[in-house]
């Protein structure tokens, strides 16, 4: 059984204080390259510091970055 659009979990759905393992980035080449340059790659764990309105603030390794909500919705997580 495959993962459907409605059942997949994305970075945009992780609540404040939650952690997630990045599984894949389902985005265009430009957005994927931007995320990779910030350290958001499959296999990495990210911590969501703020998932209010507007962009998410996530912790990746030692850094904190902002991820636009639309882009975060393209990052598949477990």
Secondary structure by P-SEA (a helix, b strand, c coil): cccccccccccccccccbbbbbccccccaaaaaaaaaacccccbbbbbccccccbbbbbcccbbbbbcaaaaaacccc
